[in-house]
């Protein structure tokens, strides 16, 4: 059997497991969508959404605040996600000990610039437009950590562009939801 055939067979063997976790049948098209996702953190979020993982009490607090913490079962990397249906998905992850921050807009981003404000005040401009506007990515590592810390005492992040596009992402609950990720990525100092 070819490698592609083995991969499909492997995914098909997961269907009963996923169904048992949710108590509901799993739609095979959903697995294909997750498989085709290029961004690893969003691929993990897709699988988690399909499986509706049962969360530990610490993770329950994050989910109740609008954030959902997941852990890659293979690498152990943590991913914090908040979905705002009309605007997009904000993702903070710790991959190989590096903090990463990105936003997947609900509709493709127009242009190559991102203007940012936090509660109406201008914020860092270290955002990059990737994948033909499908992904907005912030600088990684220490710049991402510094920016996230700045957000802790604020209510909303707004990303906009010269084409009139605007995303408003609530930040409430971020500081408590991100604690496990901060520990994994070894953030030093005070919040």
Secondary structure, DSSP 8 states (H G I E B T S, - for coil): --HHHHHHHHHHHHHHHHHHHHTS---HHHHHHHHH--SHHHHHHHHHHHHT----HHHHHHHHTT-EEEE-TTT--EEEEEEETTTEEEEEEEETTEEEEEEEESS---SS--EEEETTEE----EEEEGGGTEEEE--THHHHHHHHHHTT-SEEEEE-TTS-EEEEE-TTHHHHTHHHHHHTT--S--
